[in-house]
Amino acid sequence: MAIQAEAHFQVARSLHASKKFDQAFDAYTKCLSLNDKHTLGMYGLGQMQLQRTDMSSAEATFQRVLERNPKCVEVLRALGYLHARLPNTKAKALEYYEREMHVLADEAAEHARQTGKSGDHAMAWMDDANLFLEAGLLYEATNARKARKAYLAASIILQRQPGNGDHIPELWNNLGALSQLTGESTESVFSELNAAAEKCARVLGARPKQRTNEVRRLENTQRTIRYNVARFYETCGLWQKAENLYQTIVAEIPAYTDARLRLAHIAYFYRANSREALAQISQAIDVDAKRPAPWLMRGNIELQRKNVQEARRAFEHVLKDIAKHDVYALCSLGNFYLAAGKSESVRASSEANASSPVAKKSRDLAQQNYKRALEFFGKCLQLDARCVAAAHGVAIAMGERGFANDARRLFQEVRDAATSGLGPLTLCTQSSDFVFKVPQPPIASVQHSVDDMRVSSDVILWAGVNTAHACVEIGNYRQAILVYESCIKRLRETTLALESQTGHFVVQAFDAHGEGAGVSEAEQAERSKVARDLQLYLARALYVQAKSSKDVKVMRMALKEMRELCEAANVKLPSD
């Protein structure tokens, strides 16, 4: 029986190699019917089941092999491949890929021990870049740093092989994009994106001029690399260079919506040209009216311009006609009703007679708007329980409705979550009156978008500010003072980090091209305004604390903060 089983296995291998998969499947099955412990026959049958896309049967077969051979890298790879292509099992795929890496690392260590070599020889031992390419692709959705590490390992292996990995310039493009995401040095980002561009150009130059699928793929990759280089230029403050690259892309491919949206972003936020920004967005909508991103950006810009009804219509259009579960649109509408509720609250409080019909009507409208805001934020949290944007909105609504203590606790939770990197979106507030403000919608690149560095998108900062506001509302001035001081410290640190990132390397690498770099004037002005506001909030909290506790030392601190503010505004005060 064992001899017959082996004969059927050899026939199956031959048919398998000849790509006669149905006949190979039958031969593997006959082999196992004669010897159900034939490990290689089980592995071959699992491969045929994968070929037939019978995933559940393939997994069961591979698991039987793995029980007998827990360190079989081929089976671990097959199980990783299988789970990577099933819905909701990506974490399981990564588990198998990581197990394979550990097995290979152990083999490398054992080989080094036997040969008397010292040091880490794991990467030198590994020769299959596909393992790290597959793992990197999966890591992209959950951990940018691990994805970059996996791609770096793949690049090291490929550079040891003929061709140096020139045939997949996408790898170096992804490395550049991930380096921007993970905050690597600008030198690393530039080097990796430049390597991607050079490899792509080299491979294209070696290809025949016919419009083959391979040539089209490389041309598309070349545009993607240009797009990511332009995003890198934006990060460095080189707006004109970024703009030129985006314009080159849309001239070649008018339907490249991402590049149009970046042109709109630069036009509005760095050129203060709302007409040009809205024109670019309209062209993007003409290309693909069913894509949410242009509508979301239109709504955001209209909100910035105080055209609140136009903004509301844009967000509602996304939810009604494009994507009813779009989290950003839901958050934006929650913010819209939050602002509307605040407006009515201010109107009610401005009435001389608090019991007048006008005041009562405004208070009722405010409560209705806050309720609507909570409904939208609640839907966001149902779709994504880790969405710090929605949680932030709920906290603000609670604070506005008089539940300041509960709001304070929730703001602190939001701040902790943002510090841990749990939230995919950020929304923020910019005044002591809890006015909610929406940042830019996420702009996609091929794999990732680069983090927005504007102060209005710093959820950690604004969650802290709102925590302090809530402490003021409940009379906990001592805690408010501590939180305001930590917010001022964070603003200073992020400003210094932004200036250093847009200064040192950029001057070295790009000054020869005749363009300056740095933080935009609009961002500088915004940061200065936020710094003044924070100092004013701190001075107010110090003053109220000193007045209630009759603490002369704290009062002097409050007066010192106020004096600095007045001096900055060229307001003369008496010396005493």
VENZIJO-V879989 format. One record per residue. N is the residue number from 1. RES is the residue in one small letter. OMEGA is omega as a letter, one per 20 degrees, with the letter a starting at -180 (999 if undefined). Layout:
BEGIN
{{N | RES | OMEGA} {N | RES | OMEGA}}
END
This chain:
BEGIN
{{1 | m | a} {2 | a | r} {3 | i | r} {4 | q | r} {5 | a | r} {6 | e | r} {7 | a | r} {8 | h | r} {9 | f | a} {10 | q | r} {11 | v | a} {12 | a | r} {13 | r | r} {14 | s | r} {15 | l | r} {16 | h | a} {17 | a | r} {18 | s | r} {19 | k | r} {20 | k | a} {21 | f | a} {22 | d | r} {23 | q | r} {24 | a | r} {25 | f | a} {26 | d | a} {27 | a | r} {28 | y | r} {29 | t | r} {30 | k | r} {31 | c | a} {32 | l | r} {33 | s | r} {34 | l | r} {35 | n | a} {36 | d | r} {37 | k | a} {38 | h | a} {39 | t | a} {40 | l | r} {41 | g | r} {42 | m | a} {43 | y | r} {44 | g | r} {45 | l | r} {46 | g | r} {47 | q | r} {48 | m | r} {49 | q | r} {50 | l | r} {51 | q | r} {52 | r | a} {53 | t | r} {54 | d | a} {55 | m | a} {56 | s | r} {57 | s | r} {58 | a | a} {59 | e | a} {60 | a | a} {61 | t | a} {62 | f | r} {63 | q | r} {64 | r | r} {65 | v | a} {66 | l | r} {67 | e | a} {68 | r | a} {69 | n | a} {70 | p | a} {71 | k | r} {72 | c | a} {73 | v | r} {74 | e | r} {75 | v | r} {76 | l | r} {77 | r | a} {78 | a | r} {79 | l | r} {80 | g | r} {81 | y | a} {82 | l | a} {83 | h | r} {84 | a | a} {85 | r | r} {86 | l | r} {87 | p | r} {88 | n | r} {89 | t | a} {90 | k | r} {91 | a | r} {92 | k | r} {93 | a | r} {94 | l | r} {95 | e | a} {96 | y | r} {97 | y | r} {98 | e | r} {99 | r | r} {100 | e | r} {101 | m | r} {102 | h | r} {103 | v | r} {104 | l | r} {105 | a | r} {106 | d | r} {107 | e | r} {108 | a | r} {109 | a | r} {110 | e | r} {111 | h | r} {112 | a | r} {113 | r | a} {114 | q | a} {115 | t | r} {116 | g | r} {117 | k | r} {118 | s | r} {119 | g | a} {120 | d | a} {121 | h | a} {122 | a | a} {123 | m | r} {124 | a | a} {125 | w | a} {126 | m | a} {127 | d | a} {128 | d | a} {129 | a | a} {130 | n | r} {131 | l | a} {132 | f | r} {133 | l | r} {134 | e | a} {135 | a | r} {136 | g | r} {137 | l | r} {138 | l | r} {139 | y | a} {140 | e | a} {141 | a | a} {142 | t | a} {143 | n | a} {144 | a | a} {145 | r | r} {146 | k | r} {147 | a | r} {148 | r | r} {149 | k | r} {150 | a | r} {151 | y | r} {152 | l | r} {153 | a | r} {154 | a | a} {155 | s | r} {156 | i | r} {157 | i | a} {158 | l | a} {159 | q | r} {160 | r | a} {161 | q | r} {162 | p | r} {163 | g | r} {164 | n | r} {165 | g | a} {166 | d | a} {167 | h | r} {168 | i | r} {169 | p | r} {170 | e | a} {171 | l | a} {172 | w | r} {173 | n | r} {174 | n | r} {175 | l | r} {176 | g | a} {177 | a | r} {178 | l | r} {179 | s | r} {180 | q | a} {181 | l | a} {182 | t | r} {183 | g | r} {184 | e | a} {185 | s | r} {186 | t | r} {187 | e | a} {188 | s | a} {189 | v | a} {190 | f | a} {191 | s | a} {192 | e | r} {193 | l | r} {194 | n | r} {195 | a | r} {196 | a | a} {197 | a | a} {198 | e | a} {199 | k | a} {200 | c | r} {201 | a | a} {202 | r | a} {203 | v | r} {204 | l | a} {205 | g | a} {206 | a | a} {207 | r | r} {208 | p | a} {209 | k | r} {210 | q | a} {211 | r | r} {212 | t | r} {213 | n | r} {214 | e | r} {215 | v | r} {216 | r | r} {217 | r | a} {218 | l | r} {219 | e | r} {220 | n | r} {221 | t | r} {222 | q | r} {223 | r | r} {224 | t | r} {225 | i | r} {226 | r | r} {227 | y | a} {228 | n | r} {229 | v | r} {230 | a | r} {231 | r | r} {232 | f | r} {233 | y | r} {234 | e | r} {235 | t | a} {236 | c | a} {237 | g | a} {238 | l | a} {239 | w | a} {240 | q | r} {241 | k | r} {242 | a | a} {243 | e | r} {244 | n | r} {245 | l | r} {246 | y | a} {247 | q | r} {248 | t | a} {249 | i | a} {250 | v | r} {251 | a | r} {252 | e | a} {253 | i | a} {254 | p | a} {255 | a | r} {256 | y | a} {257 | t | a} {258 | d | a} {259 | a | r} {260 | r | a} {261 | l | r} {262 | r | r} {263 | l | r} {264 | a | r} {265 | h | r} {266 | i | a} {267 | a | a} {268 | y | a} {269 | f | a} {270 | y | r} {271 | r | a} {272 | a | a} {273 | n | a} {274 | s | r} {275 | r | r} {276 | e | a} {277 | a | a} {278 | l | r} {279 | a | r} {280 | q | r} {281 | i | r} {282 | s | r} {283 | q | r} {284 | a | r} {285 | i | r} {286 | d | r} {287 | v | a} {288 | d | a} {289 | a | a} {290 | k | r} {291 | r | a} {292 | p | a} {293 | a | r} {294 | p | r} {295 | w | r} {296 | l | r} {297 | m | r} {298 | r | r} {299 | g | a} {300 | n | r} {301 | i | r} {302 | e | r} {303 | l | r} {304 | q | a} {305 | r | a} {306 | k | r} {307 | n | a} {308 | v | a} {309 | q | r} {310 | e | r} {311 | a | r} {312 | r | a} {313 | r | r} {314 | a | a} {315 | f | r} {316 | e | r} {317 | h | r} {318 | v | a} {319 | l | a} {320 | k | a} {321 | d | a} {322 | i | a} {323 | a | a} {324 | k | r} {325 | h | r} {326 | d | a} {327 | v | a} {328 | y | r} {329 | a | r} {330 | l | r} {331 | c | a} {332 | s | r} {333 | l | r} {334 | g | r} {335 | n | r} {336 | f | a} {337 | y | r} {338 | l | r} {339 | a | r} {340 | a | r} {341 | g | r} {342 | k | r} {343 | s | r} {344 | e | r} {345 | s | r} {346 | v | r} {347 | r | r} {348 | a | a} {349 | s | r} {350 | s | r} {351 | e | r} {352 | a | a} {353 | n | a} {354 | a | a} {355 | s | a} {356 | s | r} {357 | p | a} {358 | v | r} {359 | a | r} {360 | k | a} {361 | k | r} {362 | s | r} {363 | r | r} {364 | d | r} {365 | l | r} {366 | a | a} {367 | q | r} {368 | q | r} {369 | n | r} {370 | y | r} {371 | k | r} {372 | r | r} {373 | a | r} {374 | l | r} {375 | e | a} {376 | f | r} {377 | f | r} {378 | g | r} {379 | k | r} {380 | c | a} {381 | l | r} {382 | q | a} {383 | l | a} {384 | d | a} {385 | a | a} {386 | r | a} {387 | c | a} {388 | v | r} {389 | a | a} {390 | a | r} {391 | a | r} {392 | h | r} {393 | g | r} {394 | v | a} {395 | a | r} {396 | i | r} {397 | a | r} {398 | m | r} {399 | g | r} {400 | e | a} {401 | r | r} {402 | g | a} {403 | f | a} {404 | a | a} {405 | n | r} {406 | d | r} {407 | a | a} {408 | r | a} {409 | r | a} {410 | l | r} {411 | f | r} {412 | q | r} {413 | e | r} {414 | v | a} {415 | r | r} {416 | d | r} {417 | a | r} {418 | a | r} {419 | t | r} {420 | s | r} {421 | g | a} {422 | l | a} {423 | g | r} {424 | p | a} {425 | l | r} {426 | t | r} {427 | l | a} {428 | c | r} {429 | t | a} {430 | q | r} {431 | s | a} {432 | s | r} {433 | d | r} {434 | f | r} {435 | v | a} {436 | f | r} {437 | k | a} {438 | v | r} {439 | p | r} {440 | q | r} {441 | p | a} {442 | p | r} {443 | i | a} {444 | a | r} {445 | s | a} {446 | v | a} {447 | q | a} {448 | h | r} {449 | s | r} {450 | v | a} {451 | d | r} {452 | d | a} {453 | m | r} {454 | r | a} {455 | v | a} {456 | s | r} {457 | s | a} {458 | d | a} {459 | v | r} {460 | i | r} {461 | l | a} {462 | w | r} {463 | a | r} {464 | g | r} {465 | v | a} {466 | n | r} {467 | t | r} {468 | a | r} {469 | h | a} {470 | a | r} {471 | c | r} {472 | v | a} {473 | e | a} {474 | i | r} {475 | g | r} {476 | n | a} {477 | y | a} {478 | r | r} {479 | q | r} {480 | a | a} {481 | i | a} {482 | l | a} {483 | v | r} {484 | y | a} {485 | e | r} {486 | s | r} {487 | c | r} {488 | i | r} {489 | k | a} {490 | r | r} {491 | l | r} {492 | r | a} {493 | e | a} {494 | t | r} {495 | t | r} {496 | l | r} {497 | a | r} {498 | l | r} {499 | e | a} {500 | s | a} {501 | q | a} {502 | t | a} {503 | g | a} {504 | h | a} {505 | f | a} {506 | v | r} {507 | v | a} {508 | q | a} {509 | a | a} {510 | f | a} {511 | d | r} {512 | a | a} {513 | h | r} {514 | g | r} {515 | e | r} {516 | g | a} {517 | a | r} {518 | g | a} {519 | v | a} {520 | s | r} {521 | e | r} {522 | a | r} {523 | e | r} {524 | q | a} {525 | a | a} {526 | e | r} {527 | r | r} {528 | s | r} {529 | k | r} {530 | v | r} {531 | a | r} {532 | r | a} {533 | d | a} {534 | l | r} {535 | q | r} {536 | l | r} {537 | y | a} {538 | l | r} {539 | a | a} {540 | r | r} {541 | a | r} {542 | l | a} {543 | y | a} {544 | v | r} {545 | q | a} {546 | a | a} {547 | k | a} {548 | s | a} {549 | s | a} {550 | k | a} {551 | d | a} {552 | v | a} {553 | k | r} {554 | v | r} {555 | m | r} {556 | r | r} {557 | m | r} {558 | a | a} {559 | l | r} {560 | k | r} {561 | e | a} {562 | m | r} {563 | r | r} {564 | e | r} {565 | l | a} {566 | c | r} {567 | e | r} {568 | a | r} {569 | a | a} {570 | n | r} {571 | v | a} {572 | k | r} {573 | l | r} {574 | p | a} {575 | s | a} {576 | d | 999}}
END
